């Protein structure tokens, strides 16, 4: 329970934050999903973060695993989730007025190409809605289209644009961003790459998601696995958190994990799988600036450019050769490791999945806070810190420069005590050396730009701020130094 002293501050902060959000340029997203059980779990989390984006489409599609007549969740699988969102919406807007209305979400929910795996010849309501959004020239902001299942409905939409509006292809490509959870059918390789490749569309194809998919209990580091066990899940998500969270499909016991059999049975109530969540977790505005480049890294993973403008998971083997075609069940490094090598060479496994597992406890705490928003008042719940950097977040420096960084202005909406941690995100650098940071747990810090840094090198420093609320919440600000 927050102190009454902060009540007026809370109300003012909430009002100001709503005004800022309303005036800001949010990330635009369209979701396509095949309705697999882990998609249903991901949908619960997605709806709890619906205030963070301009959601412009929720489209049911198919995949190599699911289509009409084959392990199909139903054309209307999402309806119970949107109905449950309707029930918690009045409480969610106590925390942020930017949550979209249930009517809006229902109005942009369409059935796409679902008749069979990879079917993309039929024009569907879902594909046509994507076409409409992509062709709309009244809004030129980037659109992140996510494939939680196959890419066939996206492909059908792009084919319609190619056939009917070829003069608009370059315009569409310039604002299109793609994030795929594997290539769960062959339409990206057969249609999108050959026909749209010349436009250099940024495309992320993720295999790291397996860290929070059906074999999470083997991959997750020991110090974070408790955030996925039944005790944590029941207390923070499954029980007493309203009708939306009560729909969350936790593990029911037995072999119910979509054919990816675990060697050890999970307990009833354990986290089950959210393999698709990295596609939207990647776009949550945390201050890590991951949308600026896939190799920056953030809650949804970190990726490297492998070919064209296609970004895949960094494989921790110096002599590894990426496949020429699909990055999916049969070729992706992580899935093959878990199928053929585990439990050998687990250091490689942990290195491969670390871009996602490193944030697992923070991400789960954030999920728990959103679950609280469904049932608690603003004063009773926790809200994330707002991190400010007085110096700016893009700095041009010279080798040998002594830099002072100051997070003055950082605050917590609830008046909680804040803890600071400054660290060097070396994987995202162009500069390849180490950085010594002084006073790593203070609001202010110092560092010296290495003398061996070369012109054009970049150095990424993270200011991480956590509150002392329940659950503890964390936000960041990434400062990027460019050597001149």
N, C-alpha and C positions, 0 to 999 in steps of 0.2 A: 504494500500500500504506500503510495507516494505521500509525502508530507503535504498537509493542507496549505502550508506556506507557499507552495509552488503552484497552486491551482490556477491562479490568474495568469501566471507565466505560461502554464501548459496550454490554456485556452488561446492566449495570444500567439504562442508558437505554432499551434495547430492551424490557426487562421492564416498566419503569415506563410506557413509552409504550403497550405492549399493554394494561396495566391501565387506563390512562386511556381508550384507545379503546373497551375493552369496556364501560366504565361510561358512555360519552358517548351523546348522542342523535345518531346518524348520520342523514344524509339518506337517505330511502327513494326508490328509483327503480324504474321499470318501463320497459323498452326495447321498442319495436315497430320492426321493420325489414323492408324489402323485399328484402334480400339482394343489392342492387346491389354492384358490385365495390368501390365506395368504402365501402359498409357493412361489407364484409368487412375492409377495412383498418382502419376505425374499431373493429371488434370486437376486433382485436388490442390496440389501445391501451386500449379499455374494460376488457378482462380484466386488463391489467396494473395497473389502478387499482381493481380489484374490492374491495380492502380498505377503500376510502374510504367505501363506502356499504352500506346494507342493500339488496341487490338482491332484488326481490320478483317479478320476471318478465322473461323474455326471449322475446318473441313475434314470430313471423314473420307479416308482413302483406303487403299488396300496395300498389301505387301506380299513378300514371298511366304509369309507365315499365316496371313489372314486375308480372306476375301469372302464374298457372299457364298455360303455353302461350305466353307472350309474354316473351321474354328472361328466362326464369325460372331462378334459381340452384338450384332444387330445394327440396322441402319440408324436407329435412334438411341444408341448406347449412351450418348452424352446427356440425354434429356434429364435423367435423375440428378446429375451433377449440376446442371444449370438450374433446376428446380430447387436444389438445396442451397445453391448460391443465392437465389431469390430470398430464401428465409433468413440467411445471415447478413444479407446486404445492409439492412438497417443498422446493424451493429458495426459492420466494417466501416461505414462512412462516418462513424464517430471518431475513427482514427485517421481517415483521409477521405475527403470529399471527392477525390479523383477516381474512386472506384467506379467503373462503368456500370450503368444500370443493367439489371437483368434483361430488360427489354432489348437493349442494344446487343448484348451478347447473343440472345436468341435470334435476333434479326440477321446476324452474320454467320449463323451456323448452317452449313449446307452439306449435302451428300455429294461426294466427288466420284471418282472412277473406282468402283469397288467390285465389279463383276468377276474379275479374275486377277491373278498376279500380273502386274505390268501392263494391264489394259489401258491404252491411252488414245484409242481411236474415237471413242464416244465423247461427244461434247456433253458435259454434265452441269448441273447447277453450281457445283463446287468449282469446277474449272472456269466457268463463266464469271463467277464472282472474283476469282483471282485476276482474270483478264480485266475486269472492270476497275479493280483497284490499281493495277499496274498501268493502265492507260490513262488514269485520271491525272491530268496535268495541273490541277489546282493545288497539288501538294507534291513537291519534288523531294521530300525527305526520303532517305533510304528506307527500304522495306525488307525486313528480315523474314524470309519464308523458311519455315522449319519443316523438315520431314521426319516425323516420329515413326513413320512407317515407310512405304515405298515413295518414289518420286514421280509416280505415273500421273497423278492429277496435276502436279506442277508442270510436268512435261506437256500434258494436254493443253493447259492454259498457254504455255509458250508457243506451242504449235499453232493454236488459233491465232495468236498475234502474228506469227510468221506468215500464215496463210491470208489473213484478212487485213493486217496492218503492217506490212513489211517495212514501211517507212518509219515506223515507231520502234523498231527493234533496238536500235542504239539507245534511244531515250529510255526504254524500259530497262535495258541492261545496266545503264549507268546508275540507276537507283536500286537495283536488285542485289540482295545479299542472300546467300544460301547456306543453311546449316542442316546437314543430314546426320542422322544417327544410323551409321552404316549406309550403304546403298542397298536398300531392301527390295529392290527389283533392278532390272537392267536398263531402265529408260534413261537414266542420266548418261550412261555410256553410249547407248544406241541413238538417243535423240539430242539431249541437251549439249553434250560436248561437241558433236559434229556440226550442229546448226548454230550454236550460240557461243562456241569457244572463242571465236575471233573478237568477241566483245569483252573478254577478260573479266568475267563476273567473279567476284570473290566468293569462293566456295569452301566451306569447312566440312570435312567428313570425319566423324568422330568414332573412335574405337575405345577411347578412354572411359566412355560411359560404363563399360563393364565393371568398373570399380563400385558402382551403385546399382548394378543389375543383379541377376540371380545368384551370382557367386561372390557377393560382397563380403560374406563372412570369411572367405579365404584371402581376399585382397586387402581389406581394410586393416590399417595398423592397429595393434593391440590396444594402444592408448585411446583409440577413437571408436572402437567397436561397440562400446556400451551405449552409444547414441543411436544404435540400430536394433538393440535388443528389446524384448517385450516390455521390460519394466519401464524403460524410457518412453517407448512408443505409447504404451497405455496411459501413462501419466501425462504426457505432453500433447498427444494427438488423438488417440482413439477414443478416450473416455472423457465425457463432460466438456466437450468442445464444440457442441452444436451439430446440426444435421449434415453439413458438408464434410467435416472431418470424420463423422461416424460412417460415411460411405467408403472411407479409405480401406482398400483391400490389403490388410496385413496378412502375414503368413498364417495359414489355417491348419498347418500340420499335414504330414503325409507328402506325397510327391505331387505338388501342385504348382510347379515353377516352369510351366510352358516347355517342358521337354529338356531343360537344362538341369539335369539331376545333380543335386548336391551330394557329396559323399557322406556328410553328417546331417542328420535331420535338424531343421530349425524348430524353435519352440513356437507354439501357437501365440500369435501376437507380435512376433518379430517383424521388423521391416521385411518387405517382400522383394520389391524391385522397383526402381524408377529409372530404368535405362534411358528414357527419353528426356528426363529433366535437364541434363546439361544444355540442351538446345535453347531453353529459355533462361536457365540460371545464368548462362553466359551473358545475357542481355540485361540482367538486373543492375541498376546503377549503384555500384558500391564504392566508387571512387578509384577502382583499380584500372579504369580506362581501357578495358579489354576490347571494346568495340573499335578502338582506333587501329588495332592491328592484331591478328590472331596469335602472333608470337609474343605479345605482351603477357598473356596469362591472366587468369581470373578464376572466379568460382566455377565456371563451366569448362575449365581446362586451358591448355596452351598447345599451340599447333605450329608446324613449320611448313614453309612452301616447298612442295615436292615437284610440281609441274604446273605450267601455265599459271593461273591464279588459284590453284587448288592447294589447300592446306590440310595436312594429315597429322597424325600423332607422332611426336618425336620418339623414335625407336632407339633404345640405349645400347645399340651395337654399331660400332664404327664401320663395319663392312656390310651392313644391311642394305639390300636393294628392294625398294618399294615395287609392288606389282604395277604393270602397265595399265591394267584396267580397274575393275571394281575393288573397292576397299570395304569388305563385308565379312560375313561369317567364315568363309573359306580361306580368306587371304589376310585379314587384319592380324597384326602381330599379337595383340593382347588375347584375342579369342583363341588363336592357335596355341599360344603359350599355355593358357588354362586347360586346353583340351589335350595337349601332347606332352608338355614339359612339367607342369606343376606336379609335385612341390619342389622340383629342382630349381636352382638359381633364383631364389626368391629376392635376392638383391636387385636383379634385373626387373622382376615383376614390380617391386615397390617403386623403383625409379620410373618405370613406364607409367604407372597409374598415379604417381605423386602429384602431377599437375591438378588432379581433382581431389585426391584423398587429403592433401595438405590442408584443405579448407573444410573438411567434413564436419568437424565439431561445430565450427562457426555457422555453417550452412544449416545444420540441424537445429541449433539454438534459434536461428532466425525463423525457421519453419515453425518452431514451437511458439514464438512470439506472435506470428500471424494466426496460429490456431487460437491463441488467447484473444485476439482481436474479434473473433467470431462471437465471443460470449462476455467479454469484460468491457467495462467503461474505459475511457481514455486514462483516467486517473489510476485505475487498477492494473493496467497493462504496461508493458515496456516498449520503448521506441528507440530506434538506433541513433547514435551520436551523429552530429553534423560536423565533418572535418574541414577545417579551413587552413590554408597555408599562406602566411603573410607575404612570403617572398614571391609567390607565383608558382606555377607547376611546370613551366617549360623555361629552363634557364640555359643560357649560353655561357660557357666557362672556358678557362684556359688551364692547361696542365700546371699544377702547383698552386692553383687558387685555393685559398682557405674560405670555406663556405659555412655560413651560419643559416640554419633553417629554424623557422618559428611557426608553430601551430596555434599561435594566439588567435582567438576568435572562434576556435572549436568549442562546441557546446553540446549539451545533452538536453533534448526536449523535456525530459522528466526531472531535470535537476540532479541527476545521478553523478556520483564521483567518476572521473574518467582516468583510465590508465593508458599510457602512451608506450608505443614500441616502434622504434625506427630500425629498418633493416634494408639490406641490399638485395634486390631481386636480380641476382647475377645471370640467371638463365635468359632473361629478357634483354640483356646488354648486347651492344656490339663490342664494347671494351671487355676483354676477357679476364681481367685480374680481380683481385680482392679490394674491397673498400673498407677502411676502418672508420667506424662511426662512434663518436664520443657521446656520452650521456644518452644512451639508447632508450632510456625509460623516462625522459623528461619532455616537457612541452617544447623545449628548445634543444637543438643539437648542433654539432659541428662535424665537419669532415674536410679532408684535403683531397683535391682532385689529383690523382696519381700523375707523377711526372712523365710516365711512359705512355700516357693516353695520347692517342693520335687524332688528328683533325677528322671530324666526322663520326668519331666514336660516340656512343651514348652510354649513359649510366642511369640505372633505374633505382631510385630510393623510395621506399614505402613508409609512410607514416600510418601506423595502425593504431586505432583508438577503440578501446572497449570500455563499456560502462560497468557499473556494479549492480545493475538491475537483475531481475529474474524473469526470463532467462537472460544471461549476459549476451549483449549484442555488440557487434563489431562493424566498424566502417573504416575506410582508408582514404588516403590521397597519395597518388603516385606522382613523384617529381622526377622529370626526365631532364638530365643534363646532356647537352650536346657540346662536344669539344670543338672549339674554333681554332 
